[in-house]
Each structure stands twice: as structure tokens, then as C-alpha cells.
Amino acid sequence: MRLTAGLAFVGMVFVSGVGASAAVLEVDPTVPDVLATDGQCSLREAITNANDDAATWPDCPTGTGPDRVEIGAGAHYPSTAILVVGELDVVGAGADTTVIDAGSFRVEPGATARIARLTISGAVGYGISNAGDLTVDEAVIEGTISYCPRGHCTWPGAIHNEGGTVTVVRSALIDNEIGILVAAGSCVARNATLAGNAFQIMTYLGATSSVVHATIDGGTVLGAEISGSIVVGTCGWATSLGYNLSDQPCAWLTEPTDQSAGPIFLGELTEDPVPVIPVYGGSVAIDAVPAGECAASEDQLGTPRPAGAGCDIGAYERVPPQVPGSRCGLGFEAVPILLALLHGRNAYARYPRRRPR
């Protein structure tokens, strides 16, 4: 069932394919983060009703089993972590327009949550803590901040998995101390960009993490199984499942399909709603995975894989130019190649960082 909450009006509508009489609950981000009967449905009130399967707060529709809360464009400022205890989709209008500013989510044991199409920015501690079944889809988590109760500081991070399962798809984790901390349970990151995190992925003993068709720029990787991914500016400790590409001879690149030489030619973060690091013409990442061995049917931006003779390594699938010379020769793609050669680097070149906000 889909739940939606309106700012001044809550009504029943019919939603095709969802249910004969599904409530649609749209949350306006400008509604204050309060629990009060004031004629306005806040995000916290909507999720409380969904958790309780009841009309705990009459300003929002009644929660009835698997619910969906939709957040409009704008910035929302939760005062404390928002708990999810049932089965719930929390969906924004797009990661470039719906921002959870200085707020966070916590998915409790037994809960199933999908958090999608929004940005979590500047959360204190972790952007999302999970002990249930969590999917992060088309989302950005960036710039988390240390939490220091009584002088004891914890490292901030994008996602903390405390014992459940986490799937991160078509998402970007940017500029956090930790991208993903897998303290227990399991995590799969597919078609994802991890950039500017001090620790990109940290996996504790007894937990498992898998990275598929990702682009990892800098930081440290600990304990992950990695396949079809670009890893630059770091090595860390990982297990290769093949078709990985690095700018340095990492000890864990043990499969015959792994590469640690040749031009990678990376750009910088794009201005897409979920930023990605593109590869340019001439990169050895292009078509490096045979079509029959592609582990993903699309890239982070939704481009079908393969776009050429094979799948590209990393989160980005380069579409071959349709007009000869339109994206090659001395055109746009020559810029990072020339920069790399001028600076004596054959691995990758960067534009100044361009953030989506």
C-alpha cells in the first residue's frame, strides 16, 4: 500500500498497481519536524503512523502494512534520528532536490526499508544505521559529522550496518570518514560511487561485503570482495573476484582479468542528481568485461550495459560516440588525457570537483 501525506490536505486516491484504495501521503519538507496535531503532516508523524499501522497522528493517513512516504523537493531538518520499525519506502523527488539536512535514519531489527531518491547531508554520526533489511537506491549520503558525547567521539559515516543486510545501488557516498561500516551482517554495493571517504568500506570479522561495478576514489578499503570495479588512489585489503582496475599494483589484484597498468582517464564527480565519476575515451576500463560476464544490466545513471562490445569496469558505462570525432580526437575527452600527459600521470586525470549542490 502507498501512503502519502499532504501539507494541508490528506485524501484517499486510487493508485494503479498498488491497491484498490491506496492512501498517498506526500510530506512537504517545509513542515517542521514536530509531533503535534496542528493540521500539518510532518515526516516524523508520517513514518510514526507507518510504523504503528495506525493513525497515531491524525494529521497523516493511517499506516496499513507496507507503506510509502514521499518527500517533496526542498530541505528537511529532522532534530533526531528517524526510526523505521516496519516495512516502508521513503522516497524523495530526486537526490538533487530532496535533502535531509543534518538528519539521519535508523532501521530497527525486523524492519524492511528502502530509502531512495534523496540526499542525506551533514548527519551527526551515521546517515543511516541499519539492523534490518535496508536498500539505498539513487541516493547520496555526504559530509557526515562526528558525534562526541561526553568527550568520546565516534567516526561519522554514511552507512553503519549493525547486523542486518544492506544493498546500495545507483548511489554515491561522498566526503565521510567512513563510507560503509559493516560491523555485522552483510552488504552489497553495486553501481555505486565512493569518493572522498577516509575509509571507503570497513568490514569487521564475521561480516561480509561485496562491491560490484563501483568506482572507488581514494580512502581505504578493508575486507571487501570486489569485482568489475575501479579502485584508484588506494589499495587496502580486499579479495578480487576479477575484472578490477587500479592505478597501482595492489597485492589483492590476483585474478588474471585484473589490471594495474594502462590509462584509466577518470573525470571528476558529475553534476547528475547522483554524482558519478566518468571514464573517457582511451581508458582501459572501456569494454573490459565480456558481455557474457557483466554483473550488472545498467550503470549508476541507468545506462544499459553493455553499451559497446563489453561492459565497462566501474560505476559508469561510457556510450560510444554516435558522430565520428564528436567525443574523441582533440574534443572534450582529450582534455583529461592531455592533463594526465602534461603532469606525467598515465593513470587518471581530474577536473576540479563539481558537486550537485
C-alpha positions as CSV (number, residue, x, y, z in Angstrom):
1,M,0.0,0.0,0.0
2,R,1.2,3.5,-0.8
3,L,1.0,6.2,1.9
4,T,1.3,9.9,1.1
5,A,0.7,12.9,3.4
6,G,-0.3,16.4,2.2
7,L,0.7,19.7,3.8
8,A,-2.8,21.0,4.4
9,F,-5.0,18.2,3.0
10,V,-5.0,14.4,3.3
11,G,-7.1,12.4,1.0
12,M,-7.7,9.0,-0.5
13,V,-6.7,8.4,-4.1
14,F,-6.6,5.4,-6.3
15,V,-3.1,4.3,-7.4
16,S,-2.8,1.9,-10.3
17,G,-1.0,-1.3,-9.5
18,V,-0.7,-0.5,-5.7
19,G,-4.1,-1.2,-4.3
20,A,-7.8,-0.6,-4.9
21,S,-7.8,2.2,-2.4
22,A,-4.3,3.2,-1.5
23,A,-3.6,6.3,0.5
24,V,-1.0,8.6,-0.9
25,L,0.9,10.6,1.8
26,E,3.1,13.4,0.5
27,V,5.3,15.1,3.0
28,D,6.2,18.7,2.4
29,P,9.8,19.2,3.6
30,T,9.0,22.7,4.9
31,V,6.7,21.2,7.6
32,P,8.6,21.4,10.9
33,D,9.9,18.2,12.5
34,V,7.4,18.0,15.3
35,L,4.9,15.6,16.7
36,A,1.8,17.8,17.1
37,T,-1.8,17.8,16.0
38,D,-1.5,21.1,14.0
39,G,-3.1,20.3,10.6
40,Q,0.3,19.5,9.0
41,C,1.8,16.1,8.4
42,S,5.5,16.0,9.2
43,L,7.9,13.4,8.0
44,R,8.3,12.0,11.6
45,E,4.5,11.8,12.0
46,A,4.0,10.0,8.7
47,I,6.7,7.4,9.5
48,T,5.3,7.0,13.0
49,N,1.9,6.1,11.5
50,A,3.6,3.7,9.1
51,N,5.5,2.1,11.9
52,D,2.4,1.8,14.1
53,D,0.0,0.7,11.3
54,A,-2.4,3.2,12.8
55,A,-3.5,6.9,12.8
56,T,-1.2,7.7,15.8
57,W,-1.0,11.3,14.4
58,P,-4.3,12.3,12.8
59,D,-2.7,14.9,10.6
60,C,-1.4,12.0,8.5
61,P,-3.2,9.0,6.9
62,T,-3.3,5.7,8.7
63,G,-0.4,3.3,8.2
64,T,-1.5,-0.1,6.8
65,G,1.3,-2.6,6.4
66,P,3.9,-1.9,3.7
67,D,3.7,1.8,3.3
68,R,5.3,4.5,1.1
69,V,6.1,8.0,2.3
70,E,7.0,10.5,-0.4
71,I,9.0,13.7,0.4
72,G,8.8,16.7,-1.9
73,A,11.6,18.9,-3.2
74,G,13.3,21.0,-0.6
75,A,15.3,20.7,2.6
76,H,14.1,18.9,5.7
77,Y,15.7,19.2,9.1
78,P,15.0,16.3,11.5
79,S,16.0,17.0,15.1
80,T,16.9,13.4,15.9
81,A,17.2,10.1,14.0
82,I,14.0,8.9,12.4
83,L,13.2,5.3,13.3
84,V,11.8,2.7,10.9
85,V,10.4,-0.4,12.5
86,G,8.1,-1.9,9.8
87,E,8.1,-2.2,6.1
88,L,8.5,1.2,4.5
89,D,9.6,3.0,1.4
90,V,10.9,6.6,2.0
91,V,11.2,8.2,-1.4
92,G,12.3,11.8,-2.3
93,A,11.7,13.8,-5.5
94,G,15.4,13.3,-6.5
95,A,18.8,13.3,-4.9
96,D,19.4,16.8,-6.3
97,T,16.2,18.3,-4.9
98,T,15.2,16.4,-1.7
99,V,17.7,16.9,1.1
100,I,17.6,15.5,4.6
101,D,19.9,18.1,6.2
102,A,21.7,17.2,9.4
103,G,19.2,14.3,9.9
104,S,19.5,10.5,9.8
105,F,17.6,7.3,9.7
106,R,17.7,4.2,11.9
107,V,16.3,0.9,10.6
108,E,15.4,-1.4,13.5
109,P,15.8,-5.2,13.7
110,G,13.0,-6.9,11.7
111,A,12.3,-3.8,9.6
112,T,12.5,-3.6,5.9
113,A,13.3,-0.1,4.4
114,R,14.0,1.4,1.1
115,I,15.5,4.9,1.2
116,A,15.6,6.4,-2.3
117,R,16.0,9.5,-4.5
118,L,17.2,11.8,-1.8
119,T,20.3,13.2,-0.2
120,I,21.3,12.9,3.4
121,S,23.8,15.7,4.2
122,G,25.7,16.6,7.3
123,A,24.2,13.9,9.6
124,V,25.7,13.6,13.1
125,G,27.2,10.1,13.4
126,Y,25.8,8.0,10.6
127,G,23.4,8.9,7.8
128,I,21.7,5.5,8.1
129,S,22.2,2.9,10.8
130,N,20.7,-0.4,10.0
131,A,19.9,-3.6,11.9
132,G,17.1,-4.7,9.5
133,D,16.9,-5.1,5.7
134,L,17.9,-1.9,4.0
135,T,18.1,-0.8,0.4
136,V,19.6,2.6,-0.5
137,D,18.7,3.4,-4.1
138,E,19.6,6.5,-6.2
139,A,20.6,8.4,-3.1
140,V,23.6,10.5,-1.9
141,I,25.0,10.5,1.6
142,E,27.6,13.1,2.2
143,G,29.5,15.1,4.8
144,T,28.6,13.3,8.0
145,I,29.8,14.8,11.2
146,S,31.5,13.3,14.3
147,Y,29.3,12.6,17.4
148,C,31.1,13.3,20.6
149,P,29.0,12.5,23.7
150,R,30.9,13.2,27.0
151,G,34.1,13.9,25.0
152,H,34.1,10.4,23.4
153,C,34.0,10.9,19.6
154,T,32.8,8.3,17.1
155,W,33.8,8.3,13.5
156,P,31.0,9.6,11.3
157,G,29.9,7.6,8.3
158,A,27.3,7.2,5.5
159,I,26.0,3.8,6.4
160,H,26.5,1.6,9.6
161,N,25.3,-2.0,9.3
162,E,24.9,-3.4,12.7
163,G,23.7,-6.8,11.8
164,G,21.1,-6.8,9.0
165,T,21.5,-6.7,5.3
166,V,22.3,-3.6,3.2
167,T,22.1,-3.2,-0.6
168,V,23.4,0.1,-2.0
169,V,22.6,0.6,-5.7
170,R,23.0,3.6,-8.1
171,S,24.1,5.7,-5.2
172,A,27.1,7.9,-4.1
173,L,28.7,8.1,-0.7
174,I,30.9,11.2,-0.6
175,D,33.2,13.0,1.9
176,N,32.5,11.0,5.0
177,E,35.0,9.5,7.4
178,I,33.5,6.0,6.6
179,G,31.5,5.2,3.5
180,I,30.1,1.9,4.7
181,L,30.9,0.2,8.0
182,V,29.8,-3.4,8.0
183,A,30.1,-4.3,11.7
184,A,27.9,-7.4,11.3
185,G,25.6,-8.9,8.7
186,S,26.2,-8.3,5.0
187,C,26.4,-5.5,2.5
188,V,26.3,-5.4,-1.3
189,A,27.3,-2.1,-3.1
190,R,26.5,-2.2,-6.9
191,N,26.8,0.6,-9.4
192,A,28.0,3.0,-6.7
193,T,30.5,5.8,-6.4
194,L,32.6,6.1,-3.2
195,A,34.7,9.2,-3.2
196,G,36.5,11.3,-0.6
197,N,35.8,8.9,2.3
198,A,38.7,8.2,4.6
199,F,37.6,4.6,4.8
200,Q,35.5,3.6,1.8
201,I,34.4,0.3,3.1
202,M,35.3,-1.2,6.5
203,T,34.3,-4.9,7.1
204,Y,34.6,-6.5,10.5
205,L,35.5,-10.1,11.0
206,G,32.3,-12.3,10.7
207,A,30.6,-9.8,8.4
208,T,30.7,-9.8,4.6
209,S,30.7,-7.1,2.0
210,S,30.6,-7.2,-1.8
211,V,31.4,-4.4,-4.3
212,V,30.3,-4.8,-7.9
213,H,30.8,-2.3,-10.7
214,A,31.7,0.5,-8.3
215,T,34.2,3.4,-8.7
216,I,36.3,4.0,-5.5
217,D,38.4,7.1,-5.4
218,G,40.9,7.3,-2.6
219,G,40.4,6.3,1.0
220,T,41.0,2.7,2.3
221,V,39.1,-0.5,1.6
222,L,39.1,-3.2,4.2
223,G,37.7,-6.7,3.9
224,A,35.5,-6.4,0.8
225,E,35.1,-8.8,-2.1
226,I,35.4,-6.6,-5.2
227,S,34.6,-7.3,-8.9
228,G,34.3,-5.2,-12.0
229,S,35.4,-2.0,-10.1
230,I,37.8,0.9,-10.5
231,V,39.9,1.5,-7.4
232,V,42.3,4.5,-7.6
233,G,44.4,6.3,-5.0
234,T,44.2,3.3,-2.6
235,C,44.9,-0.4,-2.1
236,G,43.8,-1.5,1.3
237,W,42.9,-5.1,1.9
238,A,40.4,-6.9,-0.2
239,T,39.6,-10.0,-2.2
240,S,39.4,-9.8,-6.0
241,L,36.7,-11.6,-7.9
242,G,38.0,-10.4,-11.2
243,Y,37.8,-7.6,-13.7
244,N,39.1,-4.9,-11.4
245,L,41.2,-1.9,-12.4
246,S,43.6,0.1,-10.2
247,D,46.3,2.8,-10.7
248,Q,48.7,0.8,-8.6
249,P,49.8,-2.8,-8.2
250,C,47.7,-3.7,-5.2
251,A,48.5,-7.1,-3.6
252,W,44.9,-8.2,-3.8
253,L,44.7,-7.9,-7.6
254,T,45.3,-11.6,-8.0
255,E,42.9,-12.5,-10.8
256,P,44.2,-12.7,-14.4
257,T,41.5,-10.3,-15.5
258,D,42.6,-7.6,-13.0
259,Q,44.6,-4.7,-14.4
260,S,47.0,-2.3,-12.7
261,A,48.6,-0.6,-15.7
262,G,47.4,1.4,-18.7
263,P,45.5,4.7,-18.8
264,I,42.3,4.9,-16.8
265,F,41.4,8.5,-17.6
266,L,38.8,9.4,-14.9
267,G,37.0,12.7,-14.8
268,E,35.6,14.2,-11.6
269,L,32.2,14.0,-10.0
270,T,29.5,14.9,-12.4
271,E,26.5,17.2,-11.7
272,D,24.0,14.4,-12.2
273,P,21.4,14.0,-9.3
274,V,23.6,11.1,-8.1
275,P,27.2,12.1,-9.0
276,V,29.3,9.6,-10.8
277,I,33.0,9.7,-11.9
278,P,33.1,9.1,-15.7
279,V,35.7,7.4,-17.8
280,Y,36.8,8.9,-21.0
281,G,37.8,7.6,-24.4
282,G,41.1,5.7,-24.4
283,S,40.5,4.3,-20.9
284,V,41.4,0.6,-20.4
285,A,38.2,0.3,-18.4
286,I,36.0,0.5,-21.5
287,D,34.6,-2.8,-22.8
288,A,37.0,-4.7,-20.4
289,V,34.3,-7.1,-19.1
290,P,33.0,-9.5,-21.7
291,A,29.3,-9.1,-22.3
292,G,28.5,-12.6,-21.1
293,E,30.2,-11.8,-17.7
294,C,28.7,-8.4,-16.9
295,A,27.4,-8.4,-13.3
296,A,25.0,-5.5,-13.8
297,S,22.5,-4.8,-16.6
298,E,22.9,-1.0,-16.2
299,D,25.3,1.6,-14.7
300,Q,24.8,4.1,-11.9
301,L,23.0,6.5,-14.2
302,G,20.7,3.8,-15.6
303,T,22.6,3.5,-18.9
304,P,22.1,-0.1,-20.2
305,R,25.2,-2.4,-20.1
306,P,27.0,-3.2,-22.2
307,A,27.0,-0.1,-24.4
308,G,29.8,-1.4,-26.5
309,A,31.4,-4.7,-27.2
310,G,31.6,-5.4,-23.4
311,C,30.8,-3.8,-20.1
312,D,33.0,-1.0,-18.7
313,I,34.7,-1.5,-15.4
314,G,33.4,0.8,-12.7
315,A,30.1,2.5,-12.0
316,Y,29.9,4.4,-15.3
317,E,29.2,2.9,-18.7
318,R,30.6,5.1,-21.5
319,V,28.3,5.3,-24.5
320,P,30.3,5.2,-27.7
321,P,30.2,8.4,-29.8
322,Q,27.4,8.5,-32.4
323,V,29.2,11.0,-34.6
324,P,32.8,10.3,-35.5
325,G,35.1,12.7,-33.7
326,S,32.3,14.1,-31.5
327,R,33.8,12.9,-28.3
328,C,37.3,12.0,-29.3
329,G,40.3,13.4,-31.1
330,L,41.0,16.9,-29.7
331,G,37.5,17.4,-28.4
332,F,36.1,17.2,-24.9
333,E,37.6,13.8,-24.0
334,A,41.1,14.9,-25.0
335,V,41.2,17.4,-22.0
336,P,41.8,14.8,-19.2
337,I,44.1,12.8,-21.4
338,L,46.3,15.9,-22.1
339,L,46.3,16.9,-18.5
340,A,47.5,13.4,-17.5
341,L,50.3,13.5,-20.0
342,L,51.4,17.0,-19.0
343,H,51.5,16.1,-15.4
344,G,53.4,12.8,-16.1
345,R,50.5,10.6,-15.0
346,N,49.3,7.9,-17.2
347,A,46.7,6.6,-14.8
348,Y,44.0,9.2,-14.4
349,A,43.3,12.9,-14.6
350,R,40.8,15.1,-12.7
351,Y,38.7,18.2,-13.3
352,P,38.0,20.5,-10.4
353,R,35.3,18.9,-8.2
354,R,31.8,19.7,-9.2
355,R,29.2,19.0,-6.6
356,P,25.4,18.7,-7.3
357,R,24.5,21.3,-4.7
